[in-house]
Amino acid sequence: MGATKSDLFTKQQNDVANMAKALAHPARIAILQYLVKKNACVCGDLVEELGLAQATTSQHLKELKTAGLIQGTIEGASVCYCINPKVWNQYREIFGTFFKEVAELKSCC
């Protein structure tokens, strides 16, 4: 696989692309929606909620945690997850700015 040549793009372009990559799977969107809906730390419910294998769910949680969108705490034998509000608000601001810039365009086709 070739290099992305991210140095050719602005920091904002790279940030938006990395954020989009973190969100680029429906399971991750479902996890985020579930955590937002619960508005609390969730322990162990996610596998049952998503209907995916434990390993698959764990991989998606790892990606979201690496992106900073969620945070986890260890409670006994389980890890509890919740939304990281600071990063969540950063995503909202950056995507909002990005889509606002695009929304001001008129259709040309």
C-alpha positions in Angstrom: 0.0 0.0 0.0 1.3 3.4 -0.9 2.1 6.3 1.4 -0.7 8.9 1.9 1.7 11.8 1.4 -0.1 13.6 4.2 2.6 16.3 4.2 1.1 17.6 1.0 -2.1 18.6 2.8 -2.9 21.1 5.6 -3.1 20.2 9.2 -6.9 20.8 9.0 -7.2 18.5 6.0 -5.3 15.7 7.8 -7.3 16.2 11.0 -10.6 15.9 9.2 -9.4 12.8 7.3 -8.2 11.1 10.5 -11.5 11.9 12.2 -13.5 10.6 9.3 -11.4 7.4 9.3 -12.2 6.9 13.0 -16.0 7.2 12.2 -15.8 5.2 8.9 -17.6 2.0 10.1 -21.2 1.6 10.9 -20.4 -0.4 14.0 -18.4 2.6 15.4 -21.3 4.9 14.7 -23.6 2.5 16.5 -21.2 2.4 19.5 -21.1 6.1 19.6 -24.9 6.5 19.3 -25.4 3.9 22.1 -22.9 5.7 24.4 -24.5 9.1 23.7 -28.0 7.7 24.3 -26.9 6.1 27.6 -25.0 9.2 28.7 -23.1 7.1 31.2 -20.3 4.6 31.4 -21.3 1.4 29.8 -19.8 -1.9 30.9 -20.3 -5.1 28.8 -23.6 -4.2 27.1 -22.0 -3.3 23.8 -21.5 -6.8 22.4 -25.2 -7.7 23.1 -26.3 -4.3 21.7 -24.3 -4.5 18.5 -24.8 -8.2 17.8 -21.1 -8.6 16.8 -18.5 -10.9 18.2 -16.6 -9.8 21.3 -13.3 -9.6 19.4 -14.9 -7.4 16.6 -16.5 -5.1 19.2 -13.2 -4.8 21.0 -11.4 -3.8 17.8 -13.9 -1.1 17.1 -13.7 0.2 20.7 -9.9 0.2 20.4 -10.2 2.4 17.2 -12.6 4.8 18.9 -10.4 5.0 22.0 -7.2 5.5 19.9 -9.0 8.4 18.2 -9.9 9.8 21.6 -13.7 9.7 21.1 -14.3 7.4 23.9 -12.5 6.8 27.2 -12.5 3.6 29.3 -12.0 2.7 32.9 -11.3 -0.8 34.3 -13.8 -2.0 36.8 -13.0 -5.5 38.0 -12.8 -7.8 35.0 -14.6 -5.4 32.6 -13.8 -2.2 30.9 -16.4 0.6 31.0 -16.6 3.1 28.1 -18.1 6.5 27.8 -17.9 9.5 25.4 -14.8 11.7 25.9 -16.6 15.1 25.9 -13.5 17.2 25.1 -12.7 15.2 21.9 -16.4 14.9 21.0 -16.7 18.7 21.0 -13.5 19.0 18.9 -15.0 16.7 16.3 -18.3 18.6 16.3 -16.5 21.9 15.8 -14.1 20.7 13.1 -16.8 18.8 11.1 -19.2 21.7 11.6 -16.7 24.2 10.1 -15.9 21.8 7.3 -19.5 21.3 6.3 -20.4 24.9 6.8 -17.7 25.8 4.2 -19.1 23.2 1.8 -22.7 24.2 2.4 -22.2 27.7 1.1 -21.6 26.3 -2.4 -24.3 26.1 -5.0 -24.7 23.1 -7.2 -22.8 23.3 -10.4 -23.8 20.1 -12.1 
